[in-house]
Amino acid sequence: MNKQRRIFIIGFLSGIIIASIPWYYQTKNMTHQLDAMYLGLVNPDGSINELNDSLSIEKILADEAIKNNKIIKSESQGAFDNILESTENLLKNNKYKEYIGKTVPEFEFKNRHGKSINIKDFNGQWIIIDVWASWCKPCMGDIELMKSLEKKLADKNIVFLGVSIDSENLREKWINVLDKRNPSGIQILAGNQNNNFKQKFLIETVPRYILINPDGKIVEMDLPRPYDTEMEKTLNNYLSSTK
């Protein structure tokens, strides 16, 4: 096979993968609706069953998520999905690179007791920002692993800061997770400021793990999840480099 033909084939296949990414996003976004259908809240024709004003699909999904102890590693269903997921991650990583070495965007949210917590409160320490939500089933699966990791690093200069992107009307569900799951570290709720927070850190899906160094600079925008040994290895490499 000559060089020109190889270039054509590679370009053709790359074009198919890139063109398929919008479809892949749409498929992933359907997961939320399919979960709702499973709970009997959405009819096959797409219409939503009537709910009380005090109830929402998100609240019910949050209740379902908290029951889930399974570690969900991937939503991929096959080889083609894996290729698309890898391509999506590559594109994300290219966007994330622009943030590496930059000062972490400031944010301040409240904990369950109403105390304001500012990211600057932890200057001089490593910070792992654990971005999650009460309705996120993979997040529920990560909680115990993050608690275990926090114990392993208890003697290190690192803070575990959980930021829930739940909206304000899901505050009770967020507190429900705190009570029943007791996630690691300091926990705060983005609430009505969640969209602003998501824009600052390019949050499209959760869970996401972001690492900040003692100088307040971003060093990792998307750490591996805690079921992956690379997360602990990466953290230890950074922590040992500042001794």
LINJO-V856766 format. One record per backbone hydrogen bond with DSSP energy under -1.0 kcal/mol. NH is the residue of the N-H (numbers start at 1). CO is the residue of the C=O. If there is no record, write none. Layout:
# LINJO-V856766
<<NH/CO> <NH/CO>>
This chain:
# LINJO-V856766
<<6/2> <7/3> <8/4> <9/5> <10/6> <11/7> <12/8> <13/9> <14/10> <15/11> <16/12> <17/13> <18/14> <19/15> <20/16> <21/18> <24/20> <25/21> <26/22> <27/23> <28/24> <29/25> <30/26> <31/28> <34/30> <35/31> <36/32> <37/33> <38/34> <39/35> <40/37> <41/36> <43/47> <46/43> <49/41> <55/52> <60/56> <61/57> <62/58> <63/59> <64/60> <65/61> <66/62> <68/65> <82/78> <83/79> <84/80> <85/81> <86/82> <87/83> <88/84> <89/85> <90/86> <91/87> <92/88> <93/89> <94/90> <95/91> <96/92> <97/93> <99/96> <101/218> <102/99> <104/216> <109/117> <111/115> <114/111> <117/109> <119/107> <121/118> <122/119> <123/120> <124/214> <125/122> <126/157> <127/212> <128/159> <129/210> <130/161> <131/208> <132/163> <136/133> <140/136> <141/137> <142/138> <146/142> <147/143> <148/144> <149/145> <150/146> <151/147> <152/148> <153/149> <154/151> <156/153> <158/156> <159/126> <161/128> <162/186> <163/130> <164/188> <165/132> <170/167> <171/168> <174/170> <175/171> <176/172> <177/173> <178/174> <179/175> <180/176> <181/177> <186/160> <188/162> <189/110> <190/164> <191/166> <193/190> <194/191> <197/193> <198/194> <199/195> <200/196> <201/197> <203/198> <208/131> <210/129> <211/220> <212/127> <213/217> <216/213> <218/102> <219/211> <220/211> <223/209> <228/225> <231/228> <233/229> <234/230> <235/231> <236/232> <237/233> <238/234> <239/235> <240/236> <241/237> <243/240>>
